[in-house]
């Protein structure tokens, strides 16, 4: 089982309560960004390019608790920046555990061994360790040689101490499906609870603008990777979201399902775009022009997006929206290995050689990213 039964029950009962209350827009996971500072400078990141005075800012624990209480989502993801660089991260996590929120603390793990004493193992706390593939692929993606070995060492330490640990992998154009599948084997052998996946989003602030995936290529790549699954692989994602990535399902974007709160306030409309901020969660819901977003909207910023922060809540909604959705989720979780001969053949296709380690350039290369909206 990729997540504890108590967590599944908490989420399922929460979603059913929202449905019974007739709420059309409800949050499932709060994306809480307590800072933007980081100890890496990944080429595909759009979060660390703020000016120094913004990068110095931290959300206080009280601001974090207010946002969590106001939002009411049962799960809180803490990305950044690197949350372990926040001077009060131990206090923030302790306060959220006391509120019985299921927390995914997203970290590159460079500081995890050093800071692990700040935390106590709990069913409410999971370290979601950023690993973008096998050693060479990960070090290339995070622009840091040795990053993979440090992260894997930290995962071992966290598991030894009894913490829940998942991996969190972003895949860009040029990812080698065979290598990604070998990476899944490595992570399962390492003992992580489950794996999260997302295609990279084409942040206009990211230094490397060449390797973001269009929708058609995203589906093809995930079909090759996720078909013919090994039964040992556990994913910490909705099975219907994985089917969405493979091109087996289509969903509209529901960005209110994973709202973002950071040092600027409640970000409109989602974790990826910044079309203004609201002071409160209810103001975010009431004042965002939601129809301007999502692939169907015609908004070019959304044209190639398939990321979990826009579409995983849609997949969870689909699970509880009909008996068919529920049965498809059960089948995807327990039974289906997604046999697909064409996908097996795709694994044998040649892939481009891995580039040398990316060095961060000072200028951004703006290229058209709207490969396809199909
Ligand atoms: S499609 Fe992607 S970028 Fe657009 S609103 Fe949804 S999550 Fe944000």
Boltz pocket constraint, residues with backbone or C-beta under 6 A from the ligand:
constraints:
  - pocket:
      binder: B
      contacts: [[A, 253], [A, 254], [A, 255], [A, 269], [A, 270], [A, 271], [A, 272], [A, 273], [A, 293], [A, 294], [A, 295], [A, 301], [A, 302], [A, 305], [A, 306], [A, 307], [A, 309], [A, 310], [A, 311]]
      max_distance: 6.0
